[in-house]
Amino acid sequence: MKPGLSRGISKGAATVVALDERRAQRECVHARLEALFREHQASLLRFLTIRLGSVADARDCLQLVFARLLERSASLADENLASLLYICARNAATDELRRRKHSEAYTRPQDEGAQISDQAPSPDRQAQASQELTLLLSLLDELPPKCRAAFVSYKLEGLEYREIAARMGITESMVRKYVIKAVAYCAARFEELQGWE
Amino acid sequence: MGMSYPTARDEQAAYWYLKLQEPHVGAEDIQAALAWQADPDNRAAFDRVQNFWRAWPDEVAISSGTESSKRARPHLFWQAAAALVAFVSLGVWAVLSLQGPLSEPSTRQYAASIGQIRTVWLEDGTEVILGGATSIRTIFDDDVRRVVMSDGEALFSVAEEPERPFIVDVSNGSARVLGTTFNVHRGPDGATITVLDGIVQVDPPSWRPGASAVLNAGKQVAASLDGEIGEIREVDPLQVASWQSGTLVFADRTLRSIVADLNRYSAEPVTLASTEVADLRVSGNIKLDHIETWLQALGPAFGIDLLHDEHGMVLVSRIESRGR
């Protein structure tokens, strides 16, 4: 055997071992990810459905999260994978909501022009929606003033807790409590009043 | 607001629903929110909240469109109305509170244990955040809402009821309010009342006739143990209320009174070895989950050692501790 060749073989063997190790490691993370996906799939889907308001969108979003994470699996060895799963889902949902907002803004003029099409709400549906809105607004009148102010700022004005706190001159945690109280009360009342109709 | 709800479950549902919508909600909160909904009753409450939240059309949002700004107007009206109520009511209760109770009062007790910060809702909708080792008793009748507080610290967000004054009795004085937010601290040196929002009148106890103090937002007054009401001071109300988020802020207070507060949160009681140490005046911020670290840090600055004995932690002046 020529010395050169033997050197060549041993070097090649070392490379193979290193590649195998890396592949094994990657496959291990891959396997862990897949196991985690299976374990948390239902929860993640539920979470995304709550955030996005649509099961179909939630499924698409989840698919995207899995795909992205599997792509990155080589670099994920020591992280807390379960937490990462939820954080990725959360971020994907935020992206999706942002995308929707932009596309809505973009398509709105078109929608208005196309009101005659079958996509326009029926007069019945419009009347129902306006009735519902009246009911919602009247519920707010039942709230104590600060509770109402905090809720209106948060839900209708879209302000952040921090901004509302500054405006109302109270702590952020108080604002949160007011909003929670308003939502809890109105949600129960809303159901009750809808039941009566 | 109705008497039957929101229930604690409704509030938890609202809490978790809102939490899940936050852009930066953590993985632990997401999982906790989902675990909470595993219970069918909780899930029903959660769905109710979701149903309410989604019933709002997007275009009601105040900042977009002409239609929406029309709908938003009542909001401005409410804010103005709320501001007016706070002013007008000041004149009203002075008269009304002269009347005696006509009906059978309802009495309840609320308490937080050592180290606990707890939010309770009184029967009139008033929110009270109780600091560690604080208990209050409510005596409500048709004419007056009275709260008796003998020790500790509490932050009140009073539900507005112009016809029914809200009075906090701290035995060396009382704070009388209408629809407002204020902090009451009761320690070994007396009581301190700080107003975060609205107007509060602080009256001396009945056995010590004297002038009352009327406070608005950002004002604080102390009532000594013998019922004397001090000068009105300007303070940062958010700092005063910072205990509810886990930080005690002190400016020029005796260690005696600081330690009395710490003992409402510390798992291990803290004692002071001598009056010399107790009378020391200190300023600072204490994170309630790092009480011991803060006490240790007194060493280099004030010449005080933190020792441990079988009862807990003891603060000893360095000269004394050498003799031990």
Interface residues (C-beta under 8 A of the other chain):
Chain A: S43 R46 F47 I50 R51 G53 N80 A82 S83 L84 L85 Y86 I87 A89 R90 T94 A129 E132 L133 L136 L137 L140 E142 L143 P144 P145 K146 R148 A149 V152 K155 L156 E157 G158 M168 G169 I170 T171 S173 M174 R176 K177 V179 I180 K181 V183 A184 Y185 C186 A187 A188 R189 F190 E191
Chain B: M1 G2 Y5 P6 T7 D10 E11 A13 A14 Y15 Y17 L18 L20 Q21 P23 H24 V25 G26 A27 E28 I30 Q31 A33 L34 Q37 A45 R48 V49 Q50 N51 F52 W53 R54 A55 W56 P57 V60 A61 I62 S63 R71 A72 P74 H75 W78 Q79 A81 A82 V85 T119 W121 G125 E127 S157 A159 E160 G179 T181 L196 D197 A217 P237 L238 A241 Q244 S245
